[in-house]
Amino acid sequence: MTTSPPPSEPIHIPIMLDEVLDLLAVRPGGRFIDATANGGGHTRAILDACAPDGRVLALDRDADLIERLAVNLSDFVGDGRLVPVHASFDELAAVASQSGFDPCDGILFDLGLSSYHLDRSARGFAFARDEPLDMRFGAGEEDTESASELLARASTDELTRIFRELGEERFASRVARTIVSLRDRQPIATTTDLFEAVERSLPANTRWRAARHAARIFQGLRIAVNGELDAVRAALPQAWECLAPGGRIAVLSFHSLEDRIVKHYFREQARRGGSLLVKKPVTASAEEVARNSRAASAKLRAVEKS
């Protein structure tokens, strides 16, 4: 069972807030989409910047988070300026059309893992606590395989590919073989089970760095469970089609594979007449990283539709 924070409790610190608002060119009266609303930090800032009559469509795959967003920003919901919708961003085109946000002036994707999911969701995204190995962004997504189910089913080759390609882990095949060997006797059902399997897989002289290797394994597994890269590939063309002329897309990515997808798509649109708004990705300042270490790996890119 998921334990959600009280509605008023902050559950995520928005990253590069000023830079996002600047690159999205948020203005009064505009229509904007926050495709990954999360705790609502970016959503609230966009609402403030597009006041008094701008509107925001906010999506999140996690029903718990979108429910809390609606409560925390209930005044904006009440006056019609905020439309919160429980949906994954790879459904963006349909949701935007149904909600009256096609076309719109700007769309934000924050692809980072929520602080709520890491610290409070009890779904096994991190190994700091012993939790069930679920890893699904949407609690109770019956049509999505949980992390423990994937580990129980996948072949050694499939697990190796997940850990090597999505987790960028050098000992991917060793970890995959260990998991397949162990699961015949006992399921890999908790974060502790998986961490111990990773630690057991490593050469003896590298086990002192087991946490680093486990972080990559957890990352690759999470990306696979949620189909994160496929969702980004599906969402970007939908976002582009939703933009009005002069509209902008801004993307915060935290993983090299995500950033590569975004970079290539934006460059393709620039060749077709769009405009790259930054030649190189914007990164967080040293001051912001000191306040929020999770900003350290963030890369911000943006493109404008001519």
Helices and strands as residue ranges (DSSP letters): H 17-24, E 31-34, H 41-49, E 55-60, H 63-72, H 74-78, E 82-86, G 89-91, H 92-99, E 104-110, H 115-119, H 147-153, H 156-161, I 162-166, H 172-183, H 191-201, G 204-209, H 210-226, H 228-242, E 243-253, H 256-271, E 275-276, H 286-291, G 293-295, E 299-304
